[in-house]
Amino acid sequence: MNTYATRTRSPRPEPFAVHVGIAERLGLAHMDWPLTIAAVALVAFSVFTLGQATQHDVPGSPHYYLERQGIYAALGVIGMLLLTRIDYSRFRELRVGIYTFLCASVALVFVFGFAARGSRRSFELPFFSFQPSELGKLLLVLALAGFVIDGARRGSRIQRTVRYLCLGLAPAALVFLQPDLGTSMVFVVATLAVMYFGSVPWTHFAVIGGALVALIALVLVAAPAVGTPVLKGYQEERLTSFLSPHEHERGAGYQQAQSKVALGAGQMTGRGDKATQTRLDFVPERHTDFIFAVIGERYGFMGAAFVLSLYALLFWRALRIVTLSKNSYGTLVAGGIAVSLLFQVFVNVGMNLGIMPITGIPLPLMSYGGSSVLATFLAVGVLQSINVQAHLSQRGRFAW
Amino acid sequence: MFARKDQMPEGSRLSLRIAVLGGVAVALFGILSFRLWNLQILSGDKYLAEAKNNRTRSFKVIAPRGDILDRDGNVLVDNRTSLALQLNTLKLPDDPVEERAELKRLGSLVHFSLRRVRRTIREEEEVAAGAPVTIRRDVGYDLIAYIEENQRKFPGVAVQRVFVRHYPDGTLGAHVLGTVGEVSEEELKERPYKHLESGDEVGKAGVEYTYDRYLRGQPGLTKIQVNALGQPTPGGQLVSDPPTPGENLKLTIDPEVQAAGEAALASRGLPGAFISMNVDNGQILGLGSFPTFDPTVFTKPMTQKQVNDLYRDPVLAPLFDRATEGAYPTGSSFKIITALAALENGVITPGTTIVDNGELIVGGQSFHNAGEASYGALTLVPALQVSSDVFFYTLGLDMWDSNDLQEWAHKLGIGRPSGLDLPEEFEGLLPSRQWRDQLFKEGLTERPWSAGDNIQLATGQGDLQTNPLQMALAYAALGNGGRVVTPHVGMEVVDAAGRVLKEFAPKARRKVHIDPGSRAAILEGLHEAAQVAPGTAAGVFGGFKVPIAGKTGTAERPGHADQSWFAALSPYPDPRIVTIATIEEGGFGAESAAPAVLQILEAYYNTQATEVSSAGGTE
């Protein structure tokens, strides 16, 4: 007697007739719209501000910065849309290639790079100069997250932590030598962020934190004392001058003092075309590092707070995508991107507000520059991809 | 619902880490927002004051225009500094009502409407934002004093020194020198003015216009840091790019000839013009028109009366250069062209005799000599000497159905542009069969070309319209044996140290073949007309030591009294200069134009003519 019961499966009901629309095909259906809107609004505000504030910067072509930033923004949006449709998990398989490319491109700048103001950071291309370290921020996150997932079961916890640190700090050191202190700091922060979401124990972070404090003390105090300074003179001055701006009225502190005056003068509603601080060359690098001061002076607290809230929106959506990710790789990548964006925004805005040192970190999506705009949009594209993949793998899931 | 937590063992730890990061982010954004609030809202007033106290400003440093010199190196035009009223818009009151009141007060001081003040500000702001706006140039000291005394009523108003054209010799050579003025909107779009900004000065007329690119300098730029009162802060000069003054222009003008010519015209008190030119190279030694104008009036705001005098008087029209823009018949001074055409085309030889019995009747119409004179049988030389009209009427009649007379007049420069280096020039009108027949076909005239037209042209009458400049070219070509030179007043561009940077020596425009025999005969006739009794101008030039060849002209202008002409080539028989004068309503050629030419030649040769009692013939 056959005691085995045979279960007869009723045939699976045919799904509804699926009409795959154009939005679905492009992945737009599962894009995170607030994130998209925040990014596009930021870059649009940047183009608008540049158009108004830099009319007289390049004699004979009042729209020089406006046009170029507009083109970079358009390219960035296209790049973001392309990445949205790609499954980011592919990058995990390509981690070794990505990492090699990252280190090689950053190193090649030393050989073929275009020197500007004493540092080699970028390649001179026909249309714009490409700065590999900008894209490198994203590449480092993509590769390092792959290494973390891949090596999660190999070696002891300490070995793993040391391994991640070495992988992250190698390109950071290369960038530091360019010299580009600001970007190398972003590399370090991105590394720590990936490790943070890669479940490196709190105790290890405590040790790393202690080491960092010791390192800073060594670089700023001990090394100059024994006559082997690590930082260039101007770097050190920039890092320390914000602590005592009035001693450096004409030097590095001058820039920050002027930036503060510009922002303060903007008051609630801004000075519009009467914005003398940022129009008459008092604030340096007004189209790149100090664009936040331009916004603050021209459009006042309303404009500056608007920009800050867009960044808050951007970061909140990025953090949300961290929680949604369908796999740990996505969590690590999204976390790395989110933290490095937050870090850049805080350091740059803080620098404009005079509470952070001058480090030459651009304000993502606002500062003029093709490499930065493009790289940030690609990073947002990766976040979108994580969001899209999460939705495709698990529809109707809880989300906050 | 919470499936994820169950599936992923790390879930809870991840949530914690996300929560920590979220908290950090909230803290960071909080810090930024608080700091922003603190800077912009709590301390905003302090920083705004600091910003206003703290500005760089770029000043365009105006470059002086180059000087204009006569051929001896004497200054005809240089610069003086003058006071300009400037407004620093950043210091205008913030309150729109107060701002409006100040602009209105300011406008009433310089006779500008509020709208015009605002337009001036807007235009200059577009060009150089933040730089002081020039409201009005060349204001008087009394106005400055008033503003200084009432400084509190006029915040932001300041006085700036600027360069203004200065004419040491007053009106001398006004038509040649021309004027300068602010570049216009239309001019800014043209190529030579591409790098200029509104408010810059450019040449508007005369050599100031033609040689503008040499005379105009390059403005400099000084960037200085200034405080809220507009005072430069100590050591605040940031960048300085000095202005490059314009180069000096040396003209071919001979100051004595120019002065004598203008004085001669002025003494007659009638509208007229003169030109004196080197026959070999076209250098103009003197060129003037009466009534003239004072170029200084263009350097200051004009009064309505000045505007009316300059622009609204169609009869005197002082800006009108009669020497180059005039449109006159020439009377008998045209006869050298008729004579050349007849000789060169074999209509007559120097020995051909024509009987002048006082009138020539063609088709029932009578053409007669002036004053009912008749001179009997004449060859060319005496015909020129006494200026027999019948002799030349006959030549006109003989050439009426050919185009010979027109061809020669055209070749010698009548009725066509001369290539003169001054902006305005009237092309003239040389009546011809083709011209009149065309008009007739279009119904603009009542008859086609007739013999009478050519007879009139032969004596410089009828529809002919030309000017002293074109006549000078024709006489110069006769004098130099056939070269039609390019008349010019620009000679050299020299730098401040007097080094010659560029020379202007334009080549002759055409070479016309003139038989030496014909030339000699005509010059002889002109010499006898000028200096041998009963020559038409012998009464004027009989006592002049320098031998000359000259021709009177008495042109009938419809609606006007006769216009007096005189053209002289000197010295005879190898002339070096041609001098022509014409006086509107001046009567016979010998009456007013010939004495004017004599005055010029006396100045050129620095010798006086002795009185001659014998009165010359009429014409």
Interface residues (C-beta under 8 A of the other chain):
Chain A: H56 Y196 F197 S199 Q258 K260 V261 A262 L263 G264 A265 G266 Q267 M268 D273 K274 T276 Q277 R279 L280 D281 F282 G296 E297 G300 F301 A304 A305 L308 Y311 A312 F315 L319 V322 T323 S328 T331 G335 A338 V339 L342 F346 V349 G350 L353 G354 I355 R397 F398
Chain B: M1 F2 A3 R4 E10 R13 L14 S15 R17 I18 L21 G22 A25 L28 F29 I31 L32 S33 R35 L36 W37 L39 Q40 I41 S43 G44 D45 K46 Y47 L48 E50 A51 K52 N54 R55 T56 R57 L90 A129 G130
